Amino acid sequence: MSSQTVLAPSLEASVDSWWRGAAIYQIYPRSFTDSNGDGIGDLAGITARLDYVASLGVEAIWISPFYTSPMADFGYDVADYCDVDPIFGTLADFDALVEKAHGLGLKVTIDMVFAHTSDKHPWFAQSRADKINDKADWYVWKDANADGTPPNNWQSVFGGPAWTWDARRQQYYMHQFLKEQPQLNAHNPAVQAAALDALRFWLDRGVDGFRLDALNHSMFDPAFTDNPAAPEDGRPRTRPFDFQQKVNSQNHPDVVGFVEKIAKLCAEYGATFTVAEVGGDEAVPLMKAYTAGEQRLSSAYSFDFLYAPYLTADLVVKALSQWGEEPSEESLPEGWPSWAFENHDAPRHISRWVSEEHRPAFARLTAALLASLRGNIFLYQGQELGLEQDEIPFHLLKDPEAIANWPLTLSRDGVRTPMPWDGEHFHAGFTEGEPWLPLSPTNIAKAVAGQEADPESQLHWTRAMLALREHHPALKLGALTEAKADGGLLTFTRSHEGQSIACAFNLSGEAIKHKAPDGGTVLAVNGATSTSLPPYAALFVETEKK
């Protein structure tokens, strides 16, 4: 048995911030809805479906990149921070999307990528031209070693050295991802100023927040010290990147100063939501540093669940216990975490965490669990339908990482397949053309239209869980205490201003005896009772706080 009391102040003084405890719906624009028949989703398609998104009961949407891009990494290689790629539409289409979303009461957050640009960005074209132009040091350039090898041993996430030779400058340039994604030199104040100008452009168009992609990758050790080897920990190593501790190639402490500039700008536009994506083995201390106090970011996006091969009670307790400590005299209060079970990079959670025969019950359980976590919660498009991970054959792969590391790296394409809207329509209502990735019969059978007609569907259940969170301050804003794991049993309590909700979850395939608190209002999930939790069942008991 493991147990952890999580001291998580409910922050009553800041409840006017719209984002506290918010449920946010991630939209991957290529795969949401295609409005013009070219097989690729677009902004007009998103706008057409916003009534559906609002009906879920979420407070905001997060839209993955739609900026001008050659699409080497499907939009995360930005060639113009202040325009829309033609495959997604126009700035006018974006403005219409924001207007429609705001009319429905939805906030709009967008991705912003400041660790790198596309190699087709005009900044990079100028930077590589010579060593003396105005943007010569906007990217990371280094001379070769005496023997012509790269400047140090840093490796890229997608495989191979983090350095590519450029004949024009007779130097190597750094890239932590694809070679088509050269590293911005975010240590340079001029680069930071340009990044803030890009944020200001979208804030002026009405956006309500930003997800800051790969933020801890934005700065590095200026001395370019080699990374040390990583000790063997039993995890599979599919890329050279996995063999190093990334202590010098990323995670530089100066990122905090950049964070404060971003937060200050956003504060000028009101209670704007900023969430940092921070990955890696030592992510939590960085996440806390980026969100500490009122002068930094609102939240940090946790990876605790995104790549976990199993969902266990111990895993949940460990993840929750990392957040919520009372600040000491020497420390600033930390921001809230943001939780997700899946996203555009991470496989569908029900395909990772449970066998096929248990997936309907498990999807209901995990919707209940996500809705009860302290912090912000993210749902990835189709999660509300219980969509499963698609298997994409090699000849249809689009994901550059999966192609480069086939078959050992799990394809991101399997979670990026198009959203199924109506199983009776051509390509499930996603497009009138040929979809950029195929839809599977399994997920077409879970299309929105069919689930709307079934009051017992996962879609209706997800709405119910989001409504439960919205209507119970203890779940949305409250403290989380007494988190305990006992085998497959997970329990914790949420409380806020006189309301207390005892939460119990059976994350196993075996029935568990569990004595619920006496009295109070009970919500049972998957056949739970006050004395027993069947497999993948949950129980909420609301009482007056003692």
N, C-alpha and C positions, 0 to 999 in steps of 0.2 A: 504493500500500500504506500502511496505517496500522497502528501498533503501540502498545500501551500495557501497561506492567507495572503491575499492580494490587497494591499492597502491602496485603493483606487478612489481618490476623492472625486465626487460627482461634479465638481466645478460649477456650482449653482450660479456663481457670479458671472459666468460667461455663456449662459444658455441663450443669449440673444444671437450668438454666432450660428448661422443657419446650418453649418456643416457638422456641428457636434452631434455625434451619434447617427449621422445621415446614412441612408442606404443609397448607393450610387451604382448606376447601371452602365457597364462598359459596352461601347459600340465599336466594333471593328469595321470601319466603313466599307471595305472591299466586299464584305460578306453579309451585310445587313439587308439591304434592299437595292435592287438595280432599277432605276427609273427609265433608262433609255435603251435597254435591250442589248448592251454590249457585253453582258456577262459579268460586269464588275459593279459592286454596290457604289452608291454615290450619296452626296449630301441631300439632293432632292428626295432620294429614297428614304433617308433617315427622317426628313421632315414629314413625309407621308405617313410614317409609322409612329410618330411621337404620341399620338393619342393612346396607342397601345402601351407604350412605355409608361406614360403617366398613369395608366390604369393599374399598373403593378403596385403603385404606392411608393415608388422611390422618390427621393428629393432632387436628384441630379443625374445627369448623364456625363460620362467621360468618353470623349471621342478620340480614338487613336489617330495618328498623323494622317492628314489630308493635304499637306503642303506640296508645293512643286517638288518633284523628285523623279529621278530616273528609275526608281523602284528596285534598286539592287537588293535592298532589304525592306521592300514594300512600305516605303514612306519614312522609315527611321533613318534614311539617308536624305537629308533635307537640302534642296538646292535653292530654295527661297523661303525664308521664314515668314514672309508677309504676303503670300499669295496661295491660291488653291490650285492643286494640280488639275489640269483639264479633265482627267478621267473621273475626277470627283465633282467637277462643276466649276463654279465661279465664286468670287467674293459675294456677289449678290445672292447666290444660293446659300452661302453661309449666313448672311444677314437674315435671310428669310427663316432659316433654321432657328437662329437665336430668338427671333421674334415669336415664332410659333412655340418654342419651348417655354419662353417666359410667360406667354399667354396661358400655358397649361400649368404654370407654377413650378416648372422644372428649371433648375440651375444648369448652366452649361460649363463644363470643365474640358480642357483640351490638353493633349500631350505637348510637351516642349522638350526638345533634344539639344542639350548644350554640351555634351561630351564630344560631339563630332558633327560634321556636316557631310554632304555628298562631295565626292571629288569633282562634281560638275557645278558646285557652287561658285559664283563669281569671285568670292573671297579666296578660294583655293586656287582658282585660275591665276589670280594676281600674285598670290603668295609663292607659287611655284615658278613664276617667271624669272625671278632673280633674287639675290640676297639683300637687295637694298631698297626695294619698293615699300610703300606705306604699310602693306600687309605681310611683309616678309616674315614677321614673327607672330602672325596670327595663328599659325599651325606649328607643329612640333617637328623641327628639322634638326638632324645631327649628321656630322661627318661619319664616314665609314671608319672602322678600325683600320690599322695599318695593313692588315691582310684582306681588306675589303668586306669583312663580315659586318653584320649589323652592330650598332653601338652598344647594345647590352643584350641580356638574355630574355627580355620580356616577351611574353607570348600573347597572341590574340585569342579572344574568346572562341572564335569560330575555327581556330586551328592554324598552326604555323606561327612564325615570328610576328611580333607586333610592329614590324618595320618593312617598308617597301622602298626599293631604290627608285629615285626619280632622276632621269638623265639630264633634265633641263637644269636642275639646281646642283646636280652632282652631289646629292645628299640623300640620305634616307629620311622618309617621313613616317611618323608614328601613327598606328591605327590599332585600337583595342578590339575592333570587331572586323568587318570586311576591309580589304585594302581600298575599296571604294568609299570608305568612311574615315577620312583622315581626321586625326585628333585635333580638336581646337585647343589652342593654348590659353586656357581659362585663367592662368596666372596673369595674363596680360590685361591691364585695366581697360584698354581699348576694346578687347574682345568682350569683357564683362559689360561695358557700356552698350555695345551693339546688341548683346543678348537682352539687356533691359529695354532697349528700343523695340525689339521684337515683342516682348511681353506687353509693352505699352500699346503697340499697334492693335493687339487683340483685346486688351482691356477697353480700349476706346470703341471697339466694336461690340462690347457688351458681355464678354465672357466673364464668368464668375469664379474661375479658378484654373489651376494648372496642375497636371501631374508632370513632375520633372524627371524625365527618363534618365536612368543610369547616372544619377547625380554624383555618386561617389567615384565615378570614372572620369569626372571632369577635370581633376587635378592629380598631379603625380609628383614624385620626388625630382626637383630640378637638377639634382646631382646625377640622376640617371643610374643610381646604384642597382646592381643586379638583384633580382628577387632570389631569396633562398629556396632550396628544395622543400617541398611539402612532405611531412612524414606519412608513411603508409597508414591509412585509417580504415581500410576495408572497402571503401567505396570504389566503384569502377572508374577507370581513367580512360576516357575515349579521345582526349585531346591533349596536346602538350601543355595547354593552359592548366590542366588538372594536376600537373606535377610540381606546381610552384605555390608558395605563399605570396599572395599579391600585395605585399606590404609596401612596395616602392612604386609600382606601376599605377596605383590608384589609392583612394582613401586619404589623400593629403589633408592635414588639418586646416589649411587655408580655405577649403570649401566653405567652412562656417562663415567667413567674412562675405563670401559671394551670396550665401543663403540670406544673410541679414540685409543685403542690398535688394534682393528679390522680395523679401518680406516687407521691407519699407515701401517699395514701389506699390505692391499690391494693397498695402494698408491705405494708401492714398485713394484707392477706389472703393473702400468699404471693407466689409467682413468677407474678404476673398479667400477661398480655400486653396491651400498649397500643400501638395503631398509629394514627398520624395520617394522615388524608387531607389532602394539601397540593397544591393545583393551582396553575397559573399559570406564567408564563414564567420566574420567578425562584424556582422551588420548591425546588431542591436546597439552597441555603444555609439556607432555613427548615427543611427536613427535618432537616438536620444539627443545627441549633440546638435543635430539639424533642427530639432523641434523644441529645444529647451527655452523656456521663457516666452515672453510676449513679442520679442523682436525677431523671432525666427519662424520656421514653417509651422503650418497647422498640424501636420500629421506625417507619418512615414508608413510606407507600404510594406507590409511584412511578407516574407517568403517562407514563413514557418510551415505553411500548409501546401504551398503551390507545387512543390516537387516531392513531398513526402510520399513514400510508397504505400504507407498504411496510415489510417486515422486511428489513433489510440488515445485512451484517457490520459495516459502519461504525457503524450505529445501535447495535448491541449493544455494541461496544467503547466507544463514547462513553458509553453508559449505565453500563456496569460501571466505567469509569474514574473516575466521579464519587464512588465510594465506596471506602473501604478504606485511605485514607492513614494512615500512622503519625502519631499525635498528636505535636505539638510540646510544648515545655515550657509554652507559653502556652495550649494548647488541651486540651479534654477528648476522650477517645476517643468516637467517634461510634457510634450504634446501627446495627443492620443495616437495610438496605433491605428492602422487601417488593415483590415483582414480580408482575404480572398481565398477561395478554395480552388479557383481556376482562372485563367486569363488567356490572352492571345498567344502567350509563350508556353503555358503550362497545360498539361493534358486534362481533359474532363475528369472531374474528381470521382464520379461514380464508376468510371472505367478503371481507375487506379485502385480504389479502396474497397471494392466489394465484388463478389462474384455475380454473374448475370442474373441468377434467380432471385437475388435479394435486392436488386437495384430499385424497384419501385418503393419499397419500404425505406431503404437507405436514403433515397432522395428526399423523402419527407422528413426523416430524422435530421439530415444535414441542413435542410432549410430551417428547421427549428433551432438547431445549434447556432448557425450563423446569425440568425436574428436575435440571439440572446447574448452575443459577445459585446464586451465593453469596447467602444471605439467606433470607427466608421467601418461599414461593411460594403464590399463591392460584389456585385453579381455580374458575371460575364454573359453576354447575349446567348440565349438558349439554355442557360443554367436553370431558368425558371420552368423549362419544359422537361428537364431531366435528360438533355441530350447526352449522347455517348461519344467517346473518342472514335473518329473515323480512321480506318486503315487506308492510306493512300499508297498505291503501288509506285515503285521507283520511277517508272516512265511518266507519271503524272505529277511528281513532286515539283513544287515551286520554291520551297524553303532552302536557301543557300547553305545553311548549316547542315541540314539533313542530307543534302546531296553530297557535301564535302566529306561527311563522316559516316555515310551509309555503311552498314545498317546499324551501327552501335549507338548513334544519337537519335533519340526519339523525335520524329518529325513534328514540327509546330503546325504543319499543314492540317494535321488531324483534328485540331481544335479550331481551325480557321475556316472550315467548310461552311457554305452558305446557310443562312437562317431559313428553316422551313416554315412557311406561312400557311399554306393550304395544300394538303396532300392530294387533293383532287385536281390541282392545277399543274400545268407544265412547269417542271423544275420547282415544284412545291411553292410557286408564287414568288420565288426570288427574282427571276428574270425571264424575259421572253427570248433571250438568246442562249448561248452556250455558257454555262457558269465557269468561272475561272478555276474553281475546284469542284469536283463532283459531290452531289448529295447522296447519302447512303439511304437504302430502303428503311433501315432501322430508325434513322432520325426523321425521315419523311413521315413515318407512321406516328411521330410525336409532334406533328405540326400544330401551329397555333389554333387554326380553325377547329380541328377535331377536339383539342383540349378545351377550347372555349365552350363547346357544346356538352362537355362532360363535367358536371359539378364536382366529381371526385378526382379530377385530374391533378397532376403535379402543378400545373399553372394556377389553378384556383387555390391549391394549398400554399403555394409560394405567396400569393396575394394575402392569404390569411395570416401567414407568419409575419410578413412585413407590416400588416395592419396591427398585429399584436404588439410589435416593437414600437410602432408609432404612437399607439394609444396607452402605452404603459411607460411612464417616465423612468421607472426602475430599470427597464431593459434598454432604453435609448440613452439615458444620461447617468444612470446610477453607478454607485460603487459596485465592484465585484469582489466578494470575499469568500473565504472558506472553500477555495477550489481544491478538490480532492480526487484522486484516482485510486480505484480499488479494482484491479483487473480490468474488465470491460466497462465498469461503472464510473461515470464522470458526474460529479455534483459540484455545484457552486450556488451562491446566493447573489442576487442583484437587489439593491435597495436604494431608495431615493425619497426623501421628504415624506416619511411615514409609510411608504409602500415597500413591501419586501416580497420577492419572488424566489422561492426555492426551485432550482432547476436540476433535473436528474436525467441522464442520458445513458442508455445501454448501447455501447458501440460494438457489441459482440453479437455473434450468431447464436448465443445461448441465453435462455431466460435467467434473470437475476432477481433475487429477493431484495426488495428495497422498501423501507418503511418511510412513507412520506409524512411531513408534518400534519398534525391533526387540524381539522378546520380549514377555513379559507376556501377560495375559489380554485377549482382544479381544471386544468386543460390536459387531456390525455392524448398522446401521439402513438399511433400504431398499437392500440390495445393496452396501454399502460393502466395499472390500477394503483391504489394507495399502498399496496403491499408487494407488487410484482411488476417487473419490467420485462415483457417479452423481447425477443431479439429485435434490435434496432428500434426500440420504443423510447419514448421520452415523456416526462411529466413536469408540468409547471404548477406550483401551488402558490397562490397569492395570499399573503396575510398582512395584517398590520405590523409595521416594524416595531420591534420591542425597544 
